[in-house]
Amino acid sequence: MKSGKKFRPSKRVSLIFPVIFLLLVLGYTGTATYLNGVNHVFLNLTVLFVFSILFAGALWSWIQRRQVAGFMNALDEMVDRAIHGRAKLTHFDETSLSSLEHKLLRYIEINKANEQHLETEKNTIKELISDISHQTKTPLSNILLYSQLLAETPDLDGDTRLLLDQIEAQSDKLEWLITSLIKLSRLETGMITLQSEVKPVIATITSALSHIYTRTENKEIGIQIECDPGTAARHDHKWTSEALFNMLENAVKYTNTGGSIRIVAESNEMFTRIDISDTGIGIAKDELEHIFKRFYRGQGAREYEGIGIGLYLTRKIISIQGGFITAASEPGQGTKLSIFLPQL
């Protein structure tokens, strides 16, 4: 449909000027008649004048509408040609329409150039990620293997064994960091596509719990799950499970021995909400807005092992699926993280 056909001037605006004109003419005619008496010639001339002005006004309004409709049609055709790369509608004449078309073409050309530049950068990042993944995997695996072999050597003194434990722990930490950064980069560059479908969330929750269960047992942390088997959401099972694992890992890390973690899932008309609440150290209110930033760690978390990328990765996974994540906490009273996954 042409844009000009959609143009509809306001009826009130179209009527207001004729009404004002008629009132003025009637006022003038009435005043003249009152002062000079009835004059049929004057009245006939007044009526003729009124009809002439109304006809001229209607004709002018029709011409203006035609011009606006023509301009809108030309503008619609111009935009369509620019988008599809067809020949220009106007030539380089000194008109506002030609100037507008030239600027529009420049804008589209700049956008296309930016898209090509971004695509080139995206491909460069993909290659860099592949190189990092390939180049670091083998050395890290070797470091872990050699440290484990050395740890099995008999008659090691206490200091040497302590150093080997530190090497192994730091190697594990470095391996986890590189793996997380690679996952995050692949998500951000679109190398990984999440396959979201509507399915129950209980399986996703239990999958995340299975990777954290041993740690909860070691710290004697109780786990409580409240989730109806029929509670469903549109999500990618594998990646959402990883997002939940990151949240649960934080909950276990910052909860003291003997604490508890509560998982509640419920649905409303638009989203399925999954809450993970703990009885840990909590987060200060002025830090809540920062906890989902890359590498951010709060003041209370500095004494715990961590890098500060888990929640950033979690937010990225959830947002790609059309959801979002929130946090509520009080220092010393625990933290509640909530993710909202779309229903459809």
C-alpha positions in Angstrom: 0.0 0.0 0.0 1.3 3.4 -0.9 2.0 5.8 1.9 0.0 8.6 0.3 -3.2 6.5 0.6 -2.7 6.3 4.3 -2.6 10.1 4.7 -5.7 11.4 6.3 -5.8 15.0 7.5 -7.9 15.7 10.6 -11.6 16.5 9.8 -11.7 19.0 12.7 -8.7 20.9 11.2 -10.4 20.8 7.7 -13.6 22.3 9.1 -12.3 24.9 11.5 -11.2 27.4 8.9 -14.4 27.3 6.8 -16.5 27.7 10.0 -14.4 30.7 11.1 -14.6 32.2 7.6 -18.4 31.8 7.5 -18.8 33.3 11.0 -16.7 36.3 9.9 -18.7 36.8 6.7 -22.0 36.4 8.5 -20.9 38.9 11.2 -19.7 41.4 8.6 -22.9 41.0 6.5 -25.2 41.3 9.6 -23.4 44.4 10.8 -23.5 46.0 7.3 -27.2 45.2 6.9 -28.0 46.5 10.4 -26.2 49.8 9.7 -27.3 50.4 6.0 -30.5 48.4 5.8 -31.4 45.5 3.5 -29.6 45.7 0.2 -30.4 42.7 -2.1 -27.4 43.5 -4.4 -25.0 43.5 -1.4 -26.5 40.2 -0.1 -26.2 38.6 -3.5 -22.6 39.7 -3.9 -21.9 38.5 -0.4 -23.4 35.0 -1.1 -21.4 34.9 -4.4 -18.2 35.9 -2.6 -18.8 33.2 0.1 -19.3 30.5 -2.5 -16.3 31.6 -4.5 -14.0 31.6 -1.5 -15.3 28.2 -0.4 -14.8 26.8 -3.8 -11.3 28.2 -4.0 -10.5 26.9 -0.6 -11.8 23.4 -1.5 -9.8 23.4 -4.7 -6.7 24.5 -2.8 -7.2 21.8 -0.2 -7.6 19.2 -2.9 -4.5 20.3 -4.6 -2.5 20.3 -1.4 -3.7 16.7 -0.6 -2.7 15.6 -4.1 0.7 17.1 -3.6 1.2 15.5 -0.2 -0.1 12.1 -1.5 2.3 12.4 -4.5 5.2 13.3 -2.2 4.4 10.4 0.1 4.1 8.0 -2.8 7.4 9.2 -4.2 9.0 8.9 -0.7 7.7 5.3 -0.4 9.0 4.4 -3.8 12.4 6.1 -3.0 12.8 4.1 0.3 11.8 0.9 -1.4 14.4 1.4 -4.2 17.1 2.3 -1.7 16.5 -0.7 0.4 16.5 -3.1 -2.6 19.4 -1.4 -4.4 17.5 -0.4 -7.4 18.1 2.7 -9.6 17.5 6.1 -8.0 14.0 7.6 -8.3 15.4 11.2 -8.6 18.4 12.6 -10.3 20.8 15.1 -8.7 18.5 18.1 -9.1 18.0 20.9 -6.6 15.0 19.5 -4.8 14.4 18.5 -1.2 13.3 15.0 -2.3 16.5 14.5 -4.2 18.5 15.6 -1.2 16.6 13.3 1.1 17.1 10.4 -1.3 20.8 11.1 -1.4 21.1 11.2 2.4 19.1 8.0 2.7 21.3 6.2 0.2 24.4 7.4 2.1 22.9 6.1 5.4 22.1 2.7 3.9 25.6 2.5 2.4 27.2 3.3 5.8 25.0 0.7 7.5 26.0 -1.9 5.0 29.7 -1.0 5.4 29.3 -1.3 9.2 27.6 -4.7 8.9 30.4 -6.0 6.7 33.0 -4.6 9.2 31.1 -6.3 12.1 30.9 -9.5 10.2 34.7 -9.4 9.5 35.4 -8.8 13.2 33.0 -11.6 14.1 34.9 -14.0 11.8 38.2 -12.8 13.3 36.9 -13.5 16.8 35.7 -16.9 15.8 39.2 -17.8 14.5 40.9 -16.3 17.6 38.6 -18.3 19.9 39.4 -21.5 18.0 43.1 -20.8 18.3 42.9 -20.1 22.0 40.9 -23.2 22.6 43.3 -25.4 20.6 46.5 -23.8 21.9 45.6 -23.8 25.7 43.9 -27.2 25.9 47.0 -29.4 25.6 49.3 -27.4 27.8 46.8 -27.2 30.6 46.0 -30.9 30.3 49.8 -31.6 30.5 50.2 -29.4 33.6 47.4 -31.2 35.4 48.7 -34.6 34.4 52.3 -33.8 35.5 51.2 -32.4 38.8 49.1 -35.5 39.5 52.0 -37.8 38.6 54.3 -35.8 40.9 51.7 -36.0 43.7 51.9 -39.9 43.4 55.6 -39.8 44.0 56.4 -41.4 47.4 58.4 -39.6 50.1 57.4 -36.1 49.1 57.9 -33.6 51.9 54.9 -31.5 53.1 56.0 -28.2 51.4 56.4 -29.9 48.0 53.0 -31.6 48.3 51.4 -28.3 49.3 53.0 -26.6 46.2 51.7 -29.4 44.0 48.2 -29.0 45.4 48.4 -25.3 44.6 49.6 -26.0 41.1 46.7 -28.4 40.5 44.1 -26.0 42.0 45.3 -23.0 40.0 45.4 -25.1 36.8 41.9 -26.2 37.4 40.9 -22.6 38.0 42.7 -21.4 34.8 41.0 -24.2 32.8 37.6 -23.2 34.1 38.3 -19.6 33.3 39.4 -20.3 29.7 36.4 -22.6 29.2 34.0 -20.0 30.5 35.5 -17.2 28.4 35.3 -19.4 25.3 31.6 -20.3 26.0 30.9 -16.6 26.6 32.6 -15.5 23.4 30.8 -18.1 21.3 27.5 -17.0 22.7 28.2 -13.3 22.2 29.4 -13.8 18.6 26.6 -16.1 17.7 28.8 -19.1 17.1 26.4 -21.1 19.4 22.7 -21.1 18.7 20.4 -22.1 21.6 17.7 -24.5 20.7 14.7 -23.3 22.9 11.5 -25.3 23.1 8.7 -25.5 25.6 9.4 -28.3 28.1 9.2 -28.9 31.9 11.8 -27.2 34.0 12.1 -29.9 36.6 14.6 -31.9 34.5 16.7 -28.8 33.9 16.8 -28.0 37.6 17.8 -31.6 38.6 20.4 -31.6 35.9 22.0 -28.5 37.4 21.7 -30.0 40.9 23.5 -33.2 39.9 26.7 -31.2 39.3 26.6 -29.5 42.6 25.3 -32.3 44.9 28.6 -33.5 46.2 29.6 -30.0 47.3 26.3 -29.5 49.1 26.9 -32.8 50.9 30.5 -31.8 51.9 29.1 -28.6 53.5 26.0 -30.3 54.9 23.8 -27.8 53.0 20.1 -28.8 52.8 18.4 -28.6 49.4 14.6 -28.0 49.1 12.8 -28.0 45.7 9.3 -26.8 45.1 8.4 -27.4 41.4 5.3 -29.0 39.9 6.3 -31.6 37.3 4.0 -29.8 34.8 5.7 -26.4 35.2 7.2 -25.6 31.8 9.0 -22.8 30.0 10.6 -22.2 26.6 14.3 -22.8 27.1 17.4 -24.7 26.0 17.8 -27.6 28.4 21.6 -27.8 28.3 22.5 -24.1 28.5 19.7 -23.2 31.0 21.0 -26.1 33.2 24.5 -24.4 33.0 23.0 -21.1 34.0 21.3 -22.7 37.0 24.5 -24.5 37.9 26.3 -21.2 38.0 23.7 -19.8 40.3 23.7 -22.9 42.5 27.5 -22.9 42.7 27.5 -19.3 44.0 24.8 -20.3 46.5 26.9 -23.2 47.8 30.1 -21.2 47.8 28.7 -18.3 49.9 26.6 -20.4 52.3 28.2 -21.6 55.5 28.2 -25.2 56.6 24.8 -26.4 57.7 22.9 -23.7 55.7 20.2 -24.3 53.2 19.2 -23.6 49.6 15.6 -23.4 48.4 14.6 -23.7 44.7 11.1 -22.7 43.7 9.6 -22.7 40.2 6.2 -21.3 39.3 4.5 -20.1 36.2 2.3 -17.1 35.3 0.7 -15.9 32.1 4.0 -14.7 30.5 7.0 -16.2 32.3 8.1 -19.2 34.4 10.0 -18.0 37.4 12.8 -20.0 39.1 14.0 -18.7 42.4 17.2 -19.9 44.1 17.4 -18.7 47.7 20.3 -19.3 50.1 21.2 -18.5 53.7 24.6 -17.2 52.8 26.6 -14.1 53.5 24.3 -11.9 51.4 25.1 -8.9 49.2 25.0 -5.2 50.0 22.3 -3.2 48.3 24.7 -0.9 46.5 26.4 -3.9 44.9 23.3 -5.7 43.6 23.3 -3.7 40.4 26.9 -4.7 39.6 26.9 -8.5 40.4 26.0 -9.4 36.8 28.9 -7.5 35.3 31.9 -9.3 33.9 34.6 -10.0 36.5 32.8 -8.1 39.2 33.2 -9.4 42.8 31.6 -7.8 45.8 33.5 -6.7 48.9 32.2 -9.7 50.9 33.2 -12.2 48.2 36.8 -11.3 48.0 37.9 -13.9 50.6 36.2 -16.7 48.6 37.6 -18.4 45.5 36.2 -17.1 42.3 36.6 -15.0 39.2 33.3 -13.2 38.8 32.2 -14.4 35.4 29.6 -17.0 36.4 26.6 -14.7 36.8 27.6 -12.6 33.8 27.5 -15.8 31.7 24.2 -16.8 33.4 22.6 -13.5 32.4 23.8 -13.8 28.9 22.3 -17.3 28.5 19.0 -16.3 29.9 18.7 -13.0 27.9 19.5 -14.8 24.6 16.4 -17.0 25.3 14.2 -13.9 25.8 14.3 -14.0 29.6 15.9 -12.0 32.4 17.4 -12.3 35.8 17.0 -10.4 39.1 18.6 -10.4 42.5 17.4 -9.6 46.0 19.6 -9.8 49.1 20.4 -8.5 52.6 23.9 -8.8 54.1 24.0 -11.7 56.5 20.5 -12.9 55.5 21.1 -14.7 52.2 20.5 -14.0 48.6 17.6 -14.8 46.2 18.4 -15.0 42.4 15.4 -15.2 40.1 15.3 -16.1 36.4 12.3 -15.5 34.2 11.9 -17.8 31.2 9.3 -17.1 28.5 6.2 -19.3 28.3 5.9 -19.2 24.5 
